[in-house]
Amino acid sequence: MHTYSRRELLKQASLAASAAVGTGLTRTPLLHAGRSARKKLGIAVIGCGGVGKRLPLFMARLQRLVAMVDIDDKAIAAAIENIKETNAKPKIYHDYRRMLDECHKDLNVALIAAPDHHHAPAAKRAMERGLHTFSQKPLAHNIRECRLLGEVAKKNKVFTAMGNQGHYGEGHHRLCEYIWAGAIGNVTEAHCIVDDSFGGYVGRPPSRPIPAHLHWNEWIGPAPYRDYHDDLHPAKWRKWRQFGTGGLGDMGCHNLDGAFDALRLGQANRYTVECLHLKGGSHEMYPLNIVLRWEFPARGDMPPVKVYAYEKADDIPESLRKLRRELQTPSRVGSIFIGDKGYMYSGSFCLDTRILPVKKHREYPPPLKTLPRTGGA
């Protein structure tokens, strides 16, 4: 089997991220990476519905699509129809455990686009069989699982990555470089609007017969068993604690990522967090419209900072609404960084990064590009 460097694997994995969200794939040189003289990657796609719909076709065109896994026969049928033009003949499975046991010797990478509660079990099983993994966000269902995946990757000398496209983009890099250069002075507050909320007020709907096209035991997987009911499949599972991670788990990796890196929050060895607002919720279902505030101590030469996360833009305080109007922020979604010398804005996925107002951005000498560029999404 061909041995790939970390850079090669991450480049190839970024194809999957781009395919899943439709981010200008045809304009990137990565489009042609799989057509080079190098041996193509053996790919398994775990989850062919939802965000995973585009993965089989792109992987069949650019790499070597070995296997597809989904619990929904309709999703499998659609994926088979989509890849007809490529003449790919992947093996079809409803259970990724069986697929990995039978196909791992013919694979390099497993792309995981199943519901959140499957991310870590699928990635762990794949890495234990020597495969690199690329998961759609979130990497896992909880922090314990994230740490476990890091340990498994290290033990098996493989890589695991998550589809966090904005992290590799120019906007993310420039946000860090401007703030680190002191463009707005010492940052003491960051307000991040995630604009994604999954949860509810009501209890579990009544049980229903399992539709003939669903393999329900495989969908439940590692979670405690429950009968099939409405509001789960497809795409409704994010609100349920057993299966999803709510709005913050879904989009926080995109719209809190800039604050985490630019403010070097990972350097803090302790912090406090407080929930300021929420609606509904239960022992089974996440609440809606969550507002959180983290307080971090000084990190190196950076002062203490308060970081706010709002699941919905409707819940920001009036003082922040007024500031956004005054600064003419490009979008209702994104982050505002408040420093003692000014303000910075970064949109969803760290797009449209700039000092505000725009006049000050034009006047500020662009800082040196100190972060490496990957050429990814």
N, C-alpha and C positions, 0 to 999 in steps of 0.2 A: 504494500500500500504506500502511496506517495506521502512523504512527510512535508508538511507545510509549516512555514514560519507563522508566528503570531500575527504579524502584519498581513500576510496573505489571507489567513483565516478570517481576520476581522474585515478585510476588504470584501471577501466573498460574502460574509455574513451581512454586510451592509446592503447587499443586493436584496436580501430578503426584507429588510426594513423598508427599503425604497419601494419594493414591489407592494408591500402591504398597505402603504399609505399613499402611493402614487406620486412620489416626490421626484418628478423630473428625471426618471430613470433613463429615458432615451437620450438625455443630454450629458450623461456621465460616462467617462471612459470605462467604468466598471461594467457597462453593458457588454463590452467585448472581452471581458476578462476570461470567461469560460471558453472562448473560441481560440485562445492562445495555444501555443505548442505544449503547454503544461497539461498533465493529465487532469481530466475534469473531476470535480468533487462528486462523490457518491452521496446523494441527499435523500433523507426521509422527511416528509412533511407530516407532522402530527397535528391534525386539526385543519380541515379544508373548508370550513364555513366561516362566516364573519370576516375578521381581518385576515384569515388564512386563505380566502377565496383565490387570491391572485398568485399565491406562492407556487402551486403546482405548475402553472403555465410558465412562469418565469424560470423556475428551476429546470423544467424540461427543455426550455430553449437554450439555457446558458450552461447548465451542468448536466449531471447524470441522475435523473429522478429514479430512485430505486424502489421507493415504497411510499404509499399514502395511507394515512390512518384517519378514520372519522367514525363516530358512533351513529351518524345520520346517513342512511342510504341515499337520501336525496342529495346531500352534499357530495357524497362520493360520485354519484351519477353525473352531477354538474361538473365536477373536477375532471372526470374521464372525458366528457364532451369537450371541455375547454382545451385539453392537451392533444386532441386528435391530430391537429396539424403538425405536431412534432414527431409523431410516430413512437413516442415513449410508451413503454409497457410496464409501468410500475406494478409491484405487487400490492394488493389491496387488503387492508386489515381493519378490524373494528377495535382491536385491543393492542395498544402500543407495547405492552409487555411481551406479547407473543412476537410482534414484528421485530423488536430489538433482539430477542433471543434467536430468531431465525435469520435475520438479515445483517447483523452488526458487522460481520466480516467483509461485507460488500459496501460498507458505509464509511464516510468521513465525518459527516455533520448531521445532526438532528435539528430541524427547525420546529419549534413548538408554538402552536397558536391555538391551543385548547383552552377551556375555562381555567381560571386562576388556580383552582385547587389541584389541577393536574401538572402545573408547571414544574414544581420541584420533584415530584416522583418520577416524571418522565425524564427530566434532565439528569437526575441522579442515576437512574438505571442506564441511560445512554452513556454517561461518563464512565461508569463502572465497566462498561464494555469497550472503552477506549475511544469513544466518539467525542468530538467537540459539539457544543450545543449553543443554539441561539434561540432565546425565548422572546416572544412578544411580552410587553410589559403587563404586569409587574414580573420581576424575576421569579418571585415565589409568593406564597400565600401569607407568609409572616416572616418576621426577622430571623427567627430560629432556623427556618428553612434556608434563608439566604446564606447564613453563616455555614450551614451544613454543606451547601453547594460549593462554597469556597474551599472547604476542607476536602471534599471529594475531588474537585478539579485539581487541587495541589497534589493529592495522593496519586491520582491517575495520570498526572502530567498532561492534562488537556485544558482547553480554554472554555469558559462559559461567558456569554455576553447577552445583553438585553437590548431590545429594540428601542433605543432612546435617541432618535434621529437628531434632534436639536443639539445634543451634547457634542456632536462632531462638526457642527456648523460654524460658520464664521461669526454669526451673531453671539453665540456662546463664548467663543474665544475673545471677541472684542469687548464684551461685557466685563470679563475678568481683567483684561489688560487695561481698560480704562479705569476701573475701580482700583486696581493695584497701583496704577500710576498716579493716583490721587486726584483724578479728574473732578470728583465732587467732594473731596476731602474725606473726613472720617464718617463712615456710614453708620448711623445709629438705629435706623429703621428700614425694613423692607416689607412691602405689602404685595402679596402674590395672589392673583385671582386665577383660580384653577378652572372655573366655569364648567364644572362637571359634578353632578350629584346623583348618587344612586342609593335609594333607601325607600322607606315608606312608613305607614302608620298601621296598616291592617295585618291580621294574622295570615297563617298559611291557607291558601285556597284549598277547597276540597279535592280529594284524590280523584284521579281520572284513569281510564284504561290507557295503557302505554300504546302510543301509535305504532303501527306495524313497521314503520321505517326506522324506528329508534331502537338502539341497543342500550337499554336503560341501565343495566348493571355496570356496563363499561362507562357510561356517562357519570354515574355516581362515583365510581372508582374508589379512591381512598377515603372519601367522606362517609359518615354514618348513613345508612340506607334510609331513604324516604320514598314514599309512593310518588309516581309521576303526578304533577299538577300544573296548572297554568302558571305563568309568570316565572318560568325557568328557562326552557329551551324553545326557540333560539334567543340568545342575546339578553334575556331578562335576569340572568343569574347573578349579575354584579351586585345587586342589592342585598343578596342573602349572605350572611356571615360565613356559612359553611362552604360557599363556593366562590365568592368574589371578595373584593377589597374596597368596595364603595367608590365614591368619586375621587377621593384623595389617592387611593391606591391605583386608580385607573389613569389619572392625568397628572398626579403630583410629580411623577418622575420627569415629566416634560416641563411643568410650569413652576416647580420649586428647584429644579436642577441648577438654574443660573444663580440663585441666591446661595445654594449650598456651596458651590465652587468659588464664586466671586468673593464671598464673605468668609471663606475658609472655615465653614462650620464644622467640618470633620476634624479640625484640630482641637475642638472643645472636648474635654474629658467628662464634662457634666453639663446639664442644662435643665431648665424647667419648662413644662408645657401645660397650658391651660385651655380648656374648651370654653369659649366665650358665648357660643350660640349654637343651637341645633333645633331641629323639628322632628318629632316622631321618633321612630326607632323602637326596637324591642330586642329580646334575647336572641331572636332569629334574624332580624333585619336591621341594616344600618340606618342611622338617622339621616335626615336631609339637611341641606343648607348649613353644614358645619363651618364654624369659624374657630380657628386655633391661633394661639400666640405662644411662640417659643421665646425664651430669654436665654441668651448665650453670654457667657463671660468673655473677657478679653481673650483674643487669640493672637499671640505674637505681638505685632505692632498695631493690631486692629482693636478698636474699643468694644465694650459690650454692645450687643445689638439685640433688638426685638424684631422677630420675623413673624408676620401675620399671614395666614393662609385662609382664603375665602373660597368655599366651593362654588358660590354663585355671586356674580357681580352685584346683584340686588341687595346684598347684605353688607356692603362696605359702608363705613360711617360717613356722615354728611361732610365732615372735614376732608376726607379723602376724595369725595365726589367733587368738592369745590377745587381742591388741588388739581385733580385731573382736568377739570374744565379750564383752569388757568394755564396749565401746561400744554393743553391741547394734545393729550395722549392719542396715538393713532388708533387705538382699539380699546374696547371695554374690558378685554381680557389681557393678561400679562402682569408684569411686576413694575413697581415704582421703588427705587432706592433713594432714600433721603440721607444726604450728607450735610456736613456743616458748611459746604461750599456750593451746594447745588443738588440737582436731581438727575437720575438716569432712569430710562424706561427700557424694558425688554419685553417683547410680545410673546405670545404663545410659541413654544419651541425655540425661544430666544431669537425670534425674528425681529426685525426693525429696531435693533439695539441702537440707542442714541442718548446723548445728553439732552435734557429739556430745560428751557425751550430750545427749538432747533437752532436758533441764532447762536446760542452758546456752543452748540455742538460744532458748528462751522468755524467758530473762532478758536476752539481748543486744538492745539497741535496733536495730530494722531499719535498715540504712543507706539513704541516699537512692538512688533509682533513677536512675543516671547514664547508663545505656546506652539508646539508642533502642529502642523496641518496634516490631516490624514487623507484628504481627497475623497472622504466618504460623504454620506447623505447630509 
